[in-house]
C-alpha cells in the first residue's frame, strides 16, 4: 500500500487516494442486487477486504469509530499551499496540479484509518474474490453517479485504468504492473485478472483507484494540463479559483454517497479553500491573521517560536500534538546514483559523517525530532539489531551479493555529541574517501586517477532547509568538498526532480504499515530510468528488485514483516541517503472554530472528519470584533 508523502490531505488525493469503509446504507436508497455469476471458483461477495486476516468492520456497521457521526455540516476550511498551480489534472506529470484536485473523485474502495490496511466499498457495493486473490470483481452501486447526473459504469472503470496505464504518471505503470487484464461483466461490474504469482495486495490497490468519467474525457486531451474544472463524482466539486492564487472546492449537496457508512461524519465543510503563498513564513503570518484556519506544522523552529502570541494564550488558537502509530517516512539527503560522483558506496557513507544531526536537533529543532535510520521506522517492520530467524534465512540466500555488514552489524547513522565538534567523524570520512581514491590536493578533494574535483550541488525547494544544509556544507568543506546550496522555486524543483536533473536533494517517502507494490516505484530498477518515477535515487540493484518482489508476494503478516525487514536492511547498508529525522507526533495548530473527534486513529489525525463549529466561531468573532 502507498501512502502519500504529505500525511494530511483532504478527502481523496490524486493517486489513491486515499494518502490518501463500508458499504451498507439505508436499503431504501441502496437496494442490494445480486452480482453476475463470474466463475465456478468458490467466492463470496463481501463489503471489504483486509490485507491479512479479516476487516475490523462488519457489513452492517454504521460509521467508523474515529468519526463523529453527528458532526454538523457548514463553514469553509481555509488551508495554505506553497508555490503555484497551472493544472487541474493530478494524474499526469505535466504541470503543477492544484492542491486538493483529487478530492472531486470517488474510488472503488476506501481505507479505514484505524487498520493497517483494509479497504471498504465506496463506488463498489460488493466485491468477489477467490481465496488465491488471482482476480477481483467490483460491483458498482446502482445509485453512483457523476456530478452531471450520469451513472458511473464499468466502462468508466475500464477507461480509467487503461488511460492511467497509457497516459498517466509513471507511478501507475509500476503500481498496477501485475494486472493482466480488465474486462466488463455487465454495465456495473468489472473484473481485474492478475498475472501469475503471489501478490495478495493487488485487489486492495486496484480498489484504491480513483474512477474518472469516460464521457467527459473522450472529447479532451488527457495528457495536457488544463484549468477547465473537470467532472467528478465525490463529495466536492470545483468552485471559484484564480490560477496560482487560490482554488476552492464546494460540497455537493446532492452527493450520491453522502449516506454511506464510509462517509458518515466526513466531508463536513461546505467548502475547502486553498490559498497559495510564496513561502512558509508568509503562510505562517497569514495563519496568524486568520486567512488560514489550520496548519500541520512540519518546521520545528516555527512550532517552537512563531506561535507565542495572545491568541494561543487565550484559547482562540489551539496548538495540539497528536500521537500516531503509523510507519515513519524515510527522509534524507539523497544521492543521485546516476552521477558518477556518487556511485561508490564508500563515498556515500563518508558524506554521512559530515551531517551533524545531534547538533541540528539541539540548536535548530529544539529537540523535537528523532533520528531516522530505517526505511520503515517507528514500526514492527523496521530492521534492528542483527538479522535473526526468518529474516536471516531470507538474507542468507543473498550472501556475496549484499554487504557483509548486513550480517555482522546493526546499521546506525553516524552520531555526534551535539557540541559541534565532529573531528572524529571527519577523520573517518577522510579515511573512507581516500580508500575510494579521493585525496586532498591543496584545499580540495580530488580523485587521484581522474583529477576530478569533488564538487556538487544540493538543491532545495524551501529556504527553511538552508539553516540545516549550510552547516552540513560547511562540514563538507572541511573535507575539501564543495557543496553549492541552491534554493529554487517549486516549479523548477518539480521539473528537475522529475527528470533526475540534480546531484543531491532532500526527499521523503511515506510508508504504510502494509508496504507492497509501490516499492517497485520507490527502489526498483525499472523505475530508475523512468522520468517521473519515485526512484529519485536511481537504485538499480537486482537484489533489491528480488526482495521487493518477495515482499509483494508475502502470504501473511508474519512473512510480510520478515521480508520487509530484509529489504530494509539491504537498503540501509546501501548508503543511498543520509538519514535525517522524523517525529512520532502530528503538530497541528488551528483557529478554535474547528473541532475534531476525540478518537485519534492508528494512522494519525484524520482531517476529513473535522468540522466547523459555528458557536466557537461566533465567540472568536465577538472577542475580536471581526470575522476570523
Secondary structure, DSSP 4 states (H G I P E B T S, - for coil): ----SSS---SS-SSS----------TTTS---PPPP--SS----BSEEESSS--SS-TT--S-TTS-TTPPP--EEEEEEES---BS-TTSSSS-BPTTGGGG--BSEEE-TTSSSEEEESSEEEEEE-TT-SEEEEEE-TT-B-TTSPBP-HHHHHHHHHHHHHHS-HHHHHHTTTEEEEEEEETTEEEEEE-SS--TTHHHHHHTPBP--HHHHTTS-TTS---SPPP--SSEEEEEEETTTEEEEEE-TT-TTTTSTTTTT---SSEEEEEEESSHHHHHHHHHTTS-SEEE---HHIIIIIT-SHHHHTTSEEEEEEE--SPPPEEEEEE-TTSGGG-SHHHHHHHHTT--HHHHHHHTSTT--EE---TT-SSTTS--SS--HHHHHHHHTTBTTB-THHHH---------SSS--HHHHHHHHHHHHHTTEEEETTEEEETTT--B-EEEEEES-GGGHHHHHHHHHHHHHTT-EEEEEE--HHHHHHHHHTT--SEEEEEE---SS--THHHHHH-HHHHTSTT-S--S----HHHHHHHHHHHT--SHHHHHHHHHHHHHHHHTTT-EEE-EE-SEEEEEEETTEE--SPPPTT---GGG-EE-HHHHHHHHHHHTS--
